[in-house]
Amino acid sequence: MYCVSYKFTLLSNNSETRRQFIEVWGGITQFFKESCGALGSRLHYGEDGCFYAYAQWPSQSVMLASQAVVPTEHFGRLRMKWAELAGPSEILWQGEVVADMLD
């Protein structure tokens, strides 16, 4: 399994923006699961007011192949909304899972 960890800073950090960001994140995750083979993601809200997430993929090659998938119109709308809510994504780390203790 391959994982990527992200940090997101909202442009306006209020409860409505946070709610919308969570909704958009869910829609984008669903697209990657249904169309690209992703395994899912987890989204966290930090004490610093930023969102942190990690996405899981079966392998790095599956994740990289997702870049060639043609986005749906709905996905495009989600990405536009994302741009209204948050600054650029920051990748904190990425790599292979060596031990999984979550189950």
C-alpha positions as CSV (number, residue, x, y, z in Angstrom):
1,M,0.0,0.0,0.0
2,Y,1.2,3.5,-0.9
3,C,0.2,6.6,1.1
4,V,0.5,10.4,0.6
5,S,0.0,12.9,3.4
6,Y,-1.1,16.4,2.8
7,K,-1.6,19.7,4.6
8,F,-4.3,22.2,3.5
9,T,-4.7,25.8,4.7
10,L,-8.2,27.3,4.2
11,L,-8.5,30.8,2.7
12,S,-11.2,31.6,5.3
13,N,-11.2,29.5,8.4
14,N,-14.8,29.5,9.6
15,S,-17.3,26.8,10.3
16,E,-19.1,27.0,6.9
17,T,-15.8,26.9,5.0
18,R,-14.6,23.9,7.0
19,R,-17.9,22.2,6.4
20,Q,-17.7,22.8,2.6
21,F,-14.0,21.7,2.5
22,I,-14.9,18.4,4.2
23,E,-17.7,17.9,1.7
24,V,-15.4,18.6,-1.3
25,W,-12.7,16.4,0.1
26,G,-15.3,13.6,0.4
27,G,-16.4,14.0,-3.2
28,I,-12.8,14.1,-4.5
29,T,-11.9,11.0,-2.5
30,Q,-15.0,9.2,-4.0
31,F,-13.9,10.1,-7.5
32,F,-10.4,8.6,-6.9
33,K,-11.9,5.5,-5.4
34,E,-14.4,4.9,-8.1
35,S,-12.4,6.0,-11.1
36,C,-8.8,5.5,-10.3
37,G,-8.5,2.6,-7.9
38,A,-7.7,4.6,-4.7
39,L,-8.4,2.9,-1.4
40,G,-9.7,6.0,0.4
41,S,-8.5,8.7,2.7
42,R,-8.7,10.2,6.2
43,L,-9.0,13.9,6.9
44,H,-8.0,15.5,10.2
45,Y,-8.4,19.0,11.6
46,G,-5.3,20.3,13.4
47,E,-5.1,22.5,16.4
48,D,-3.3,25.0,14.1
49,G,-6.5,25.5,12.0
50,C,-5.2,23.5,9.1
51,F,-6.6,20.2,7.6
52,Y,-4.3,17.2,7.4
53,A,-5.0,14.1,5.3
54,Y,-3.6,11.0,3.9
55,A,-4.8,9.1,0.9
56,Q,-4.2,5.4,0.5
57,W,-3.4,3.6,-2.8
58,P,-2.7,0.0,-3.6
59,S,0.7,1.1,-5.0
60,Q,2.6,4.1,-6.2
61,S,2.0,3.0,-9.8
62,V,-1.8,3.0,-9.4
63,M,-1.6,6.5,-7.9
64,L,0.6,7.8,-10.7
65,A,-1.7,6.2,-13.3
66,S,-4.6,8.2,-11.8
67,Q,-3.1,11.3,-13.4
68,A,-4.1,10.0,-16.8
69,V,-7.7,9.4,-15.9
70,V,-10.1,11.9,-17.6
71,P,-11.9,13.8,-14.8
72,T,-15.7,13.9,-14.8
73,E,-17.6,17.2,-15.0
74,H,-18.6,16.7,-11.3
75,F,-14.9,16.3,-10.4
76,G,-14.1,19.5,-12.2
77,R,-16.7,21.4,-10.2
78,L,-15.3,19.9,-7.0
79,R,-11.8,21.1,-8.0
80,M,-13.2,24.6,-8.7
81,K,-14.9,24.8,-5.3
82,W,-11.6,23.5,-3.7
83,A,-9.8,26.5,-5.2
84,E,-12.3,28.8,-3.7
85,L,-11.8,27.3,-0.2
86,A,-8.1,26.4,0.2
87,G,-4.6,27.4,-0.9
88,P,-2.3,25.0,-2.7
89,S,-1.9,21.5,-1.2
90,E,1.3,20.8,0.6
91,I,2.6,17.2,0.4
92,L,4.2,16.4,3.8
93,W,5.4,12.9,2.9
94,Q,4.7,9.9,0.8
95,G,5.7,6.3,0.8
96,E,5.0,2.6,1.2
97,V,3.3,1.2,4.3
98,V,5.6,-0.9,6.3
99,A,3.3,-1.7,9.2
100,D,-0.5,-1.2,9.5
101,M,-1.9,-1.1,13.0
102,L,-5.3,0.6,12.2
103,D,-7.5,-2.5,12.1
